[in-house]
C-alpha cells in the first residue's frame, strides 16, 4: 500500500482521534510515520510494526496567548523540517495534518512540492474558535485574519476532513468547494477499546451517580454541573458527581464545591486516568453530563464525551446545540439550555426519577447513532484518504526510487 505521514501537535497515544485514524490506516495496509509532540519521559522515536512515531521535543502547556503562540510556532518549524527530511527519505504518498492550528497544514509544504498529496483534518473553525477562546467580536481584526488563514489552508490541501455537516456548511459558505470536504464524525472506537466489556446496569442499591470526564476547562461547563448538584442536595440526597480529568479549571472547581457545601458529593480524580479505568468508572455511573457552553464554535461541533457515554450505554444529559439537535433530535438525550443551571438540575431530576426514561434514552441514542459508530465512520475516513492516493503504478515507482536511494 502507501507510505503516509501524519502530523499532530499533541501527544501519542493520549490523543484518541489520532489513535483511531492511525489504527484505520494500519488496518488498511499502509505504512505510517507520525510526527507529534513529546511528553516528558517518552522516547524520541518509537517503532511498532508499520508505525513509526517521531516525537518532537516540544511539550504542550496550557497558558496564555504568548505560550500558545510559542508552542504553535516552535512545533510548526520543527514539524516542517522533520517532514521535509523524512519525505526525502521515505517519499510519502500522502501527508495528513490534523488541526489545531489549521495553518499547521503548511508543515507539509516540502512533501507537497515533491509530489505528495495533502489532507487537512480540520476539526475547528479557527475564526469562531479564536473568537470564543479570547472573547473577541466577530469583526475583530484577529478573527478576520484567522478567516483568511483558514481559506488559505483549505486551498493548500488536496482533501479536507471535518467532523460535522454544520462545520462543512460553514467552510463552504466561506468559499471552500463542497466536494473537497469529507465529514467523519468523532465517534468512539468500540472495537479497539472493547467497550462491550463494561456494558451493564449500575448498582441500584448505592448512590445515584453522575459522571463528567475530560479536560477541566470552563468551556465544558463542569462548574455548572457542580452548581446543579448543589441545587439538588435536598431533592436527591444520594446524588453523587464523579469528575475524571485534569486542566486549568481544577483549582476553581475545588474551591466551588467547597463554597457550595458539596465536597462530600463531588469527587475529582487526581488527574487523567487510563482509558480502561475511565471506561470502568463510566460503567459504574447512572448517567453522564456534557454541559458544554454553547457558542458560535461549539454550536457546530460534537463533544467526544457524548460518544464515549453512548458507547458505554449510559444516558446522556447534554446542552442543546445545533449540531446535537440536527444529528440526534429531541429524543436521544436529556437536553437542557446551555448555561441554565436550573434547567440542568431539572434534566438531572427527570433522569433520576424515571428508570424507564434512562433505558429509553439509551435505546434511542443507540438506534440513531448506529451509522455514526466508528466501524462505519472509519470507512468514510479511509474513503477520503483513498481519494487522494496515487494510482498503484505511481506508488510502485516511488517505492523503487526510495529502494534505489537506500542501496549502498
C-alpha positions, 0 to 999 in steps of 0.5 A: 500500500502507501507510505503516509505521514501524519502530523499532530501537535499533541501527544501519542497515544493520549490523543484518541482521534489520532489513535483511531485514524492511525489504527484505520490506516494500519488496518488498511495496509499502509505504512505510517510515520507520525510526527507529534509532540513529546511528553516528558519521559517518552522516547524520541522515536518509537517503532511498532510494526508499520508505525513509526512515531517521531516525537518532537521535543516540544511539550504542550502547556496550557497558558496564555496567548504568548505560550500558545503562540510559542508552542504553535510556532516552535512545533510548526518549524520543527514539524516542517523540517522533520517532514521535509527530511523524512519525505526525502527519505521515505517519499510519502504518498500522502501527508495528513495534518490534523488541526489545531492550528489549521495553518499547521497544514503548511508543515507539509509544504516540502512533501507537497512540492515533491509530489505528495498529496495533502489532507487537512483534518480540520476539526475547528473553525479557527475564526469562531474558535479564536473568537470564543477562546479570547472573547473577541467580536466577530469583526475583530481584526484577529478573527478576520485574519484567522478567516483568511488563514483558514481559506488559505489552508483549505486551498493548500490541501488536496482533501479536507476532513471535518467532523460535522455537516454544520462545520462543512456548511460553514467552510463552504459558505466561506468559499471552500468547494463542497466536494473537497470536504469529507465529514467523519464524525468523532465517534468512539472506537468500540472495537479497539477499546472493547467497550462491550466489556463494561456494558451493564446496569449500575448498582441500584442499591448505592448512590445515584451517580453522575459522571463528567470526564475530560479536560477541566476547562470552563468551556465544558461547563463542569462548574455548572454541573457542580452548581446543579448538584448543589441545587439538588442536595435536598431533592436527591440526597444520594446524588453523587458527581464523579469528575475524571480529568485534569486542566486549568479549571481544577483549582476553581472547581475545588474551591466551588464545591467547597463554597457550595457545601458539596465536597462530600458529593463531588469527587475529582480524580487526581488527574487523567486516568487510563482509558480502561479505568475511565471506561470502568468508572463510566460503567459504574455511573447512572448517567453522564453530563456534557454541559458544554457552553454553547457558542458560535464554535461549539454550536457546530461541533460534537463533544467526544464525551457524548460518544464515549457515554453512548458507547458505554450505554449510559444516558446522556444529559447534554446542552442543546446545540445545533449540531446535537439537535440536527444529528440526534433530535429531541429524543436521544438525550436529556437536553437542557439550555446551555448555561441554565443551571436550573434547567440542568438540575431539572434534566438531572431530576427527570433522569433520576426519577424515571428508570424507564426514561434512562433505558429509553434514552439509551435505546434511542441514542443507540438506534440513531447513532448506529451509522455514526459508530466508528466501524462505519465512520472509519470507512468514510475516513479511509474513503477520503484518504483513498481519494487522494492516493496515487494510482498503484503504478505511481506508488510502485515507482516511488517505492523503487526510487526510495529502494534505489536511494537506500542501496549502498 
